[in-house]
Amino acid sequence: MTQSENTTMMQTVIYTEAFFFLCLIMSFIYLAYNTGFEPHELNRLDIKTAGIFTVVLVVSSLTLHIAEIGYARGKPAMMRGWLIVTIVLGAVFLAGQGTEYVRLMRDNVTLNGSVFGTSFFTLTGFHGLHVLVGLIILSIVLVLAFLRDSKSAIGTVALYWHFVDVVWIFVFTVVYVLPQFTNI
């Protein structure tokens, strides 16, 4: 496949995944306003910590962009270095999400415990799965870069990674920020 064909395929994946996440976000909003979430469950969310991990994920898009610049300039060491930083930042984000899950479960907010728990873990869990897939793909690109692969797919993978970051900004806004200003 050519780079153009790879990009077209990735764009198709992103369009379908965007629709999938739109459905999950709209379901979360619908459930929040029509069934109502228990305030004590919403209060268990730690917006400050989630905000820090959001910044970490957004910065990972910047570091991946710098890796792309390294590739475009024919600087493989620069590309590999910034790709490693991107992977580490993505892993830190996932670890933060895992830590929050453990804390919420200790506070009896679970997947099957309430409407909020079900919708929260479904929405954020699917996003976390997409981050994990992105980390696997980025790791494959990194290994190929160390093997001196001259036809890196970093641009195509970057489309996916940036998409996952943008989706998280919407998820973070809907799940963490909006409840602070509305009466769900």
C-alpha positions in Angstrom: 0.0 0.0 0.0 1.1 3.5 -0.7 1.3 6.2 2.0 -1.8 7.8 0.5 -3.7 4.5 0.7 -2.6 4.1 4.3 -3.8 7.5 5.2 -7.1 7.0 3.5 -7.6 3.7 5.4 -6.7 5.4 8.7 -9.1 8.2 8.0 -11.8 5.6 7.4 -11.0 4.0 10.8 -11.1 7.4 12.5 -14.5 8.3 10.9 -16.1 5.1 12.1 -14.5 5.4 15.6 -15.6 9.1 15.8 -19.2 7.9 15.2 -18.7 5.2 17.9 -17.5 7.7 20.4 -20.2 10.2 19.5 -22.7 7.5 20.4 -21.0 6.7 23.7 -20.8 10.4 24.6 -24.4 11.0 23.7 -25.5 7.9 25.7 -23.6 9.3 28.7 -25.3 12.7 28.4 -28.7 11.1 27.9 -28.3 8.9 30.9 -27.0 11.7 33.0 -29.9 14.0 32.3 -32.7 11.5 32.0 -32.0 9.0 34.7 -29.8 11.2 36.8 -26.5 10.3 38.3 -26.1 10.0 42.0 -24.3 13.1 43.2 -22.1 11.0 45.6 -20.8 9.1 42.6 -20.0 12.2 40.6 -18.3 13.7 43.6 -15.9 10.6 43.6 -14.4 11.8 40.3 -11.1 13.6 40.8 -11.1 16.4 38.2 -7.7 17.8 39.3 -5.9 14.5 38.8 -7.8 13.7 35.7 -6.9 17.2 34.4 -3.2 16.5 35.0 -3.5 13.2 33.1 -5.4 15.0 30.3 -2.5 17.5 30.0 -0.1 14.5 29.8 -2.1 13.0 27.0 -2.4 16.3 25.1 1.4 16.8 25.5 1.9 13.3 24.0 0.3 14.6 20.8 2.9 17.4 20.7 5.8 15.0 21.3 4.5 12.8 18.5 4.3 15.8 16.2 8.0 16.6 17.0 8.8 12.9 16.2 7.0 13.4 12.8 9.2 16.5 12.2 12.3 14.4 13.0 11.1 11.8 10.4 10.4 14.5 7.8 13.8 16.0 8.3 15.6 12.7 8.0 16.7 12.7 11.6 15.9 9.2 12.8 17.4 9.7 16.3 15.1 12.7 16.9 12.1 10.7 15.7 12.9 7.7 17.9 13.6 9.8 20.9 10.3 11.8 20.7 8.5 8.6 19.9 9.7 7.1 23.1 8.6 10.1 25.0 5.2 9.9 23.4 4.9 6.2 24.4 5.9 7.0 27.9 3.4 9.8 28.2 0.6 7.6 26.8 1.5 4.9 29.3 1.4 7.4 32.1 -2.1 8.4 31.0 -3.2 4.8 31.1 -1.6 4.2 34.5 -3.5 7.3 35.8 -6.8 5.9 34.4 -6.1 2.6 36.0 -5.3 4.2 39.3 -8.6 6.1 39.1 -10.5 2.9 38.3 -9.0 1.2 41.4 -9.9 4.2 43.6 -13.5 4.3 42.3 -14.0 0.6 42.8 -12.8 1.0 46.4 -15.4 3.7 46.8 -18.1 1.3 45.4 -18.4 2.9 42.0 -18.4 -0.1 39.8 -19.3 -1.1 36.2 -22.5 -2.9 37.4 -23.3 -0.9 40.5 -25.2 2.0 38.9 -26.1 3.8 35.7 -23.3 6.2 36.3 -20.7 3.4 36.9 -21.8 1.6 33.8 -21.7 4.7 31.6 -18.5 6.0 33.1 -16.5 2.8 32.8 -17.9 2.1 29.3 -17.0 5.5 27.9 -13.6 5.9 29.6 -12.8 2.2 29.2 -13.3 2.2 25.5 -11.1 5.3 25.3 -8.5 3.6 27.4 -8.6 0.6 25.0 -8.0 3.0 22.1 -5.0 4.5 23.9 -3.7 1.0 24.5 -4.1 0.1 20.8 -2.3 3.4 19.9 0.6 2.5 22.3 1.0 -0.9 20.7 1.0 0.6 17.2 3.4 3.4 18.2 5.7 0.7 19.8 5.7 -1.2 16.5 6.6 1.9 14.6 9.4 2.5 17.2 10.8 -1.0 16.7 10.7 -0.6 12.9 12.5 2.8 13.3 15.3 1.1 15.3 15.5 -1.6 12.6 16.1 1.3 10.1 12.8 1.0 8.4 12.9 3.7 5.7 9.2 3.7 5.1 7.9 4.6 8.5 4.1 4.8 9.0 4.5 7.5 11.7 2.3 10.0 9.8 -0.6 7.5 9.6 -0.2 6.4 13.2 -0.1 10.0 14.3 -3.5 10.6 12.8 -4.9 7.9 15.0 -3.0 9.1 18.1 -4.2 12.7 17.6 -7.7 11.5 17.1 -7.6 9.5 20.4 -6.3 12.7 22.2 -9.1 14.8 20.7 -11.7 12.3 21.8 -10.3 12.4 25.3 -10.8 16.2 25.4 -14.5 15.7 24.7 -14.8 12.8 27.2 -13.0 14.8 29.9 -15.2 17.8 29.2 -18.5 15.8 29.3 -17.6 13.5 32.2 -15.5 15.7 34.5 -16.0 19.4 33.6 -19.7 19.8 32.7 -21.0 18.1 35.9 -19.2 20.9 37.8 -21.4 23.5 36.1 -24.7 21.7 35.6 -27.1 20.0 37.9 -27.0 16.4 36.7 
